[in-house]
């Protein structure tokens, strides 16, 4: 089945706005000014990128801007609103991490426990894997969503145990703790641990310890059978047209990506985190401490415009999502789209710039060109963006393709012989040549920052 989505942020690097008409940062802004600029920016995203979804910008518990764009249901012409419920994809992982830490606070497990202590029948290859490794994607367990047969299995119901059977007999990709490679298998395994230790199904334990205490009445497990008011339908784009997304049985993503929510409920979640509710300060410190690279417990910790950012994206059949928090400013940005591959992280990046008075760009239409095959061949290679995270550039006929470590291939479309654009990631890739005309590195512009990747083999 085509268009399988891997439930993770594209290239797992924070997403950026399209380069276009530069706007000057304001010295001081009222909430009304921020809201006006945010609406102008989102309307430009609708016009250029066909954005469909809901957005929210808040400072502390005060919402500065919240609005829906496009349709929650195209067939019935139902518009998106701040109350529309969207499938979250991998934003689910931060709630799974919170559930694990809650169980630790209750004295029922430790993140340093071996997985085999809580899950029967673990293969010998998992003997050194801990809960901490699962939380930080450093377990080495292959992600079942990256297996060749995954697209054909998407419509079929699968319990967590059955899902994990797909990778149980596979060797680890590396020794536990050695490196970071995104693994949905690890978070499904965490869901299995939550159910075993709590004695309750995942979809019942999370409301009890998180959603209900925080008043998150519009958040839950996205099973298809129940009637869920204001639930958005999920779509994919074919050119400028929308089509229904490929079906995914929601027993499969489980603790790795099965929740739904609204921008308003995710703001409630962010406020609760800022206020230190649910778990102890020491547990929060653990949650926000990266292991390898920038990945902590269900959150990516990095910077944007020199400000600390705690965020995570999600991509799943029919949906693209992002939540970003700048704790020092008590700023919360939520973008939920019901179109897979939508630049939700990019939209959040633009809204963050507006909210803190940084320079930002309005999207613009792009013009692409055909590039000679010999030129494409000269760009092929491996470019290391950070230790253990490589962007591999290959040629597929007349197309240039990019594949980040542990993720799927995306097309790089040429704007010149050295500058390319990745639509799904809303990112620019510029190849840099030395004095002899040989490509030695690339620069990835994405997520409010530039990342240099030196060329290897």
GIRAHU-V831539 format. One record per residue. N is the residue number from 1. RES is the residue in one letter. PHI is phi in whole degrees, -180 to 180 (NA if undefined). Layout:
BEGIN
n res phi
N RES PHI
N RES PHI
END
This chain:
BEGIN
n res phi
1 X NA
2 X -78
3 X 62
4 X -68
5 X -107
6 X -98
7 X 62
8 X -144
9 X -62
10 X -61
11 X 63
12 X 50
13 X -124
14 X -55
15 X -96
16 X -123
17 X -84
18 X -70
19 X -70
20 X -165
21 X -80
22 X -70
23 X -110
24 X -85
25 X -66
26 X -86
27 X -72
28 X -145
29 X -132
30 X -85
31 X -59
32 X -66
33 X -67
34 X -61
35 X -62
36 X -65
37 X -67
38 X -64
39 X -66
40 X -60
41 X -63
42 X -69
43 X -64
44 X -67
45 X -63
46 X -65
47 X -67
48 X -92
49 X -107
50 X 56
51 X -61
52 X -137
53 X 163
54 X -130
55 X -133
56 X -149
57 X -127
58 X -140
59 X -121
60 X 62
61 X -92
62 X -100
63 X -81
64 X -90
65 X -159
66 X -151
67 X -162
68 X -105
69 X -135
70 X 72
71 X -113
72 X -71
73 X -140
74 X -69
75 X -61
76 X -101
77 X 55
78 X -97
79 X -75
80 X -74
81 X -139
82 X -64
83 X -96
84 X -67
85 X -96
86 X -120
87 X -67
88 X -89
89 X 62
90 X -75
91 X -60
92 X -51
93 X -61
94 X -69
95 X -74
96 X -62
97 X -62
98 X -64
99 X -63
100 X -63
101 X -67
102 X -64
103 X -65
104 X -67
105 X -62
106 X -80
107 X 77
108 X -96
109 X -163
110 X -132
111 X -65
112 X -88
113 X -64
114 X -68
115 X -58
116 X -63
117 X -68
118 X -116
119 X -125
120 X -75
121 X 74
122 X -66
123 X -67
124 X -58
125 X -65
126 X -95
127 X -62
128 X -104
129 X -82
130 X -108
131 X -61
132 X -57
133 X -62
134 X -65
135 X -62
136 X -104
137 X 57
138 X -120
139 X -80
140 X 86
141 X -73
142 X -61
143 X -84
144 X -64
145 X -72
146 X -96
147 X -75
148 X -57
149 X -84
150 X -60
151 X -56
152 X -78
153 X -93
154 X -56
155 X -82
156 X -100
157 X -57
158 X -155
159 X -70
160 X -53
161 X -63
162 X -68
163 X -61
164 X -73
165 X -60
166 X -68
167 X -119
168 X -59
169 X -95
170 X -86
171 X -68
172 X -64
173 X -77
174 X -168
175 X -67
176 X -53
177 X 87
178 X -75
179 X -155
180 X -103
181 X -142
182 X -58
183 X -139
184 X -67
185 X -58
186 X -61
187 X -79
188 X -65
189 X -65
190 X -63
191 X -62
192 X -64
193 X -65
194 X -57
195 X -68
196 X -68
197 X -75
198 X -81
199 X 76
200 X -134
201 X -61
202 X -51
203 X -70
204 X -102
205 X -71
206 X -63
207 X -59
208 X -66
209 X -102
210 X -126
211 X -64
212 X -67
213 X -60
214 X -96
215 X 71
216 X -88
217 X -78
218 X -110
219 X -128
220 X -177
221 X -84
222 X -86
223 X -71
224 X -76
225 X -71
226 X -63
227 X -79
228 X -117
229 X -56
230 X 66
231 X -79
232 X -78
233 X -83
234 X -102
235 X -131
236 X -131
237 X -99
238 X -122
239 X 66
240 X -97
241 X -108
242 X -99
243 X -135
244 X -63
245 X -69
246 X -62
247 X -72
248 X -128
249 X -70
250 X -78
251 X -72
252 X -75
253 X -68
254 X 46
255 X -73
256 X -93
257 X -178
258 X -102
259 X -84
260 X -123
261 X -166
262 X -121
263 X -64
264 X -70
265 X -67
266 X -68
267 X -67
268 X -58
269 X -60
270 X -63
271 X -61
272 X -63
273 X -67
274 X -61
275 X -87
276 X 73
277 X -77
278 X 82
279 X -135
280 X -73
281 X -62
282 X -65
283 X -69
284 X -64
285 X -59
286 X -64
287 X -60
288 X -99
289 X -99
290 X -64
291 X -95
292 X -100
293 X 68
294 X -114
295 X -94
296 X -105
297 X -101
298 X 76
299 X -136
300 X -102
301 X -108
302 X -151
303 X -130
304 X -138
305 X 55
306 X 79
307 X -108
308 X -61
309 X -131
310 X -118
311 X -151
312 X -167
313 X -107
314 X -147
315 X -137
316 X -149
317 X -45
318 X 87
319 X -145
320 X -140
321 X -138
322 X -158
323 X -128
324 X -131
325 X -131
326 X -109
327 X -63
328 X -66
329 X -101
330 X 55
331 X -95
332 X -127
333 X -128
334 X -128
335 X -132
336 X -124
337 X -121
338 X -101
339 X -132
340 X -67
341 X 82
342 X -64
343 X -80
344 X -63
345 X -65
346 X -64
347 X -61
348 X -62
349 X -63
350 X -66
351 X -66
352 X -63
353 X -60
354 X -62
355 X -67
356 X -106
357 X 78
358 X -94
359 X -66
360 X -143
361 X -124
362 X -84
363 X -59
364 X -140
365 X -69
366 X -111
367 X -115
368 X -110
369 X -126
370 X -87
371 X -120
372 X -59
373 X -58
374 X -65
375 X -67
376 X -60
377 X -60
378 X -71
379 X -97
380 X -64
381 X 163
382 X -111
383 X -124
384 X -88
385 X -83
386 X -160
387 X -54
388 X 83
389 X -124
390 X -118
391 X -102
392 X -97
393 X -102
394 X -130
395 X -111
396 X -127
397 X 65
398 X -93
399 X -109
400 X -103
401 X -120
402 X -124
403 X -133
404 X -84
405 X -51
406 X 77
407 X -132
408 X -80
409 X -81
410 X -130
411 X -81
412 X -100
413 X -100
414 X -80
415 X -103
416 X -156
417 X -72
418 X -123
419 X -116
420 X -131
421 X -126
422 X -110
423 X -62
424 X -65
425 X -103
426 X 49
427 X -134
428 X -106
429 X -122
430 X -115
431 X -90
432 X -112
433 X -106
434 X -88
435 X -65
436 X -91
437 X 85
438 X -95
439 X -72
440 X -114
441 X -163
442 X -130
443 X -122
444 X -99
445 X -102
446 X -166
447 X 74
448 X 76
449 X -155
450 X -109
451 X -122
452 X -91
453 X -122
454 X -77
455 X -78
456 X -102
457 X -80
END
